[in-house]
Amino acid sequence: MAIYASTVFLSAFLLFLVQPLIAKLILPWFGGSAVVWNTCMLFFQLLLLAGYGYAHWTINRLSPRAQFRLHSTLLALAILLTPTLPPDWLKPSGVDAPIFPILAVLAVTIGLPYFLLSSTSPLLQAWYSRVHHSAPPYRLFALSNLASLLALLAYPIAIEPYLPTRFQATAWHVAFGAFALFCAYTAWKASQALPAEVLKQEEPLEIPAPPTAKDYLTWITLASLPSMLFLAFTSHLVQNVASIPFLWIVPLSMYLLSFILVFDSDRIYRPTIFRIATPLILGGLLYAIYITDSDTRLHYQLAGASFALLVFCTFCHGELAKRKPHPRYLTIFFLMMSVGGAIGGFLISIAAPLILPGYFELYIALALFALATLFTLYRQHWSTDILWTAAAVGAMVLAVVEIRSTSDGSRVMVRNFYGSLRVKDSTEGTDKETWTRTLIHGTINHGLQFLSDNRSLLPTTYYGPNSGVGLAIANTWHMNHRVGLIGLGTGTLSSYARKGDYYRIYEINPLVLDVARNEFRFLKGCRGTCDVVLGDARLSLERDSIQDFDILAVDAFSGDSIPVHLLTKEAFELYFRHLKGPNSVLAVHVSNKHLRLAPVVERIATSLGLKTLEIDNEEIEDAQVFSSDWVLVYRPGASIANIPLVTSAGQPAVARPELKTWTDDYSNLFQIWKSN
């Protein structure tokens, strides 16, 4: 048992350790979008399906010796052919939805190792059940999920904060090499021992009946629901904070923990209790979603969502475990489970961004969960029929209410890989001078314009004349001013341009450009020359010739989320290569509901020998100017440091020496979390 358990544990640990690692490595290539993780999860689920399919085929079609020869050959190829880091030639160059480029990068970088790791658990369980007929192999499945959970918890707590990402990748590949040798030895030993030991076992008195089509459908359904739910919860959590491993890992950990609870022992999952408690908890969650304000602290949202998700996944996986077949049909059982997981991943990662105009997948997933459970348990008991019917009706009502409330009054509502955009007009009151048009990304206002001709080019929201970026542009202006902007929004900052000025805007989302050109007038009314470069800002700046900007403003937010790769030391070094002369200024927008980003900017600036000035302007309600927080970064002795109008508006960003400088290899959001 020990050799099987050790191999399963190591394979599962590496399998789930590589998930946040590879996602973090490629995240900067695709704009730091939260959907990168969901696409990665789809890849992992597809490879898991392929691995389970391979295990089912080899166990049923090949002899034990042939299994050893094939598996050891593939392990050797994985060691020889897999690169340690994603190769640079795979960096994207286009601006279309990068779902297939992400899948291609993952396939080249970790495809074969991940495929082999995915197949290990069912392979070893099948080998173990053939050698030891009386011992239940499903405990090995619970052990593999325990190892997976430990890997996920270890990454944000013990690995990511302390080890550079490149070192993590190298260490993982070394560990995989050790696993390959261990796994090949295990396969060889099993192939040698299997025939002799099987002969010692008594043949079963009767052959169990094979699973039916209804069994297959039930397994797939019960496996797809938790997969869909945890990805929907993940999207809900990360769209307004940051696409970081911690917020990916929490929902996935709940998903895995539910496997451990129900497959390790029959005593954890009590059908009578869970079938009644789960719809009640679902009802409580629906009510909480309905009344929760967008300003509710994230740790409350995270705790509530995690508890509900754990209950829902435990319920589905508990019902799945109750229906597990005889070990003779173990591999087909796991294959159907992986089919369900892949279906859930496809619906959230691919179908939702393509079909839904907004972030509605959580509401729809909850409704599908309730409906599917109602049909699965229908007529087993009158109490569950009533409770699940009520839960299904409540979930569908919430979905309709949320979709309608979001859609009503929207001139435009569109969505792609990078997020959901809405344009709404506010035409209340008789004074047309106060009528406005607003761009909303996720749940965050990303720009506003007055509809009247007289006020249409006034800078509003976070970009008013008294904001940090407004003061920087106005007080460094000269003839032929050159300004770079990372993040387009509605194009509000282009309203500062004068004749002869040049504004170069970097925007990753083509939908944002379409909306800015067709729904707003800032770009059309720009008095200078304004170019928009589509693509990730860092990749575009790396390819650009030196731009000699006087001002470079970093304002690339998705919802209220931050693309972490734009707030690293390497990114700032790149920015200052494009900022000309001693008087140029980098303006970084650090307004955020959940995170204190100014200390991060200060640490990077200090590490590069630069100075900072943090400006938090007051709101001007009549002018639709919001309070915003900007940090100006400049070289020592820059002229802006001697302008009283600017220096009196702010103060040097507060230093926090205990913070470690963020780099492409390191970032830590725990240290900058707002607790109140």
Summary of the structure (lengths in Angstrom):
residues: 676
radius of gyration: 27.6
end to end distance: 50.4
largest distance: 93.2
contacts: 2385
relative contact order: 0.10
helix: 59%
strand: 12%
